[in-house]
Amino acid sequence: MEHLSSEGEAKRDDKNYSFVAAWEYQQEGAKLHEEHFHFEFIKPSVRNYK
């Protein structure tokens, strides 16, 4: 599967999905707000729970 590692762990896509999102509903429709994370001191890494 494309979302699992060879060990069966979930893969992460931190490059494309490191943000918090909130929807704002307006009269003309919904508007998505995204605030991207900026990692300065600690970089995201893959966790292994085995």
C-alpha positions in Angstrom: 0.0 0.0 0.0 1.2 3.5 -0.7 0.5 4.7 2.9 2.4 1.9 4.7 6.1 1.3 5.1 7.6 -2.1 4.4 7.3 -2.8 8.2 3.5 -2.0 8.1 3.9 1.3 9.8 2.0 4.4 8.6 4.0 6.7 6.3 4.0 10.5 7.0 4.0 13.3 4.4 5.3 16.2 6.5 6.2 18.2 3.5 2.6 18.5 2.3 0.6 18.1 5.5 2.3 20.1 8.3 -0.4 22.7 9.0 -3.4 23.3 11.1 -6.6 24.0 9.2 -9.9 25.7 10.0 -13.0 26.2 7.9 -14.8 29.6 8.0 -18.4 29.5 6.8 -19.5 32.7 4.9 -22.5 33.6 2.9 -20.7 32.9 -0.4 -19.5 29.5 0.8 -16.8 28.0 3.0 -13.2 29.3 3.2 -10.3 27.2 4.3 -7.6 28.8 6.5 -4.3 27.0 6.7 -1.4 27.9 9.1 1.7 26.1 8.2 4.1 24.9 10.9 7.7 26.1 10.8 10.1 23.7 12.6 13.2 25.5 13.8 14.7 23.3 16.5 13.1 19.9 16.2 12.5 18.3 12.8 9.6 15.8 12.2 10.8 12.3 12.1 9.2 8.9 11.6 8.3 7.0 14.8 8.7 3.3 15.2 6.5 1.7 17.9 8.0 -1.8 17.5 
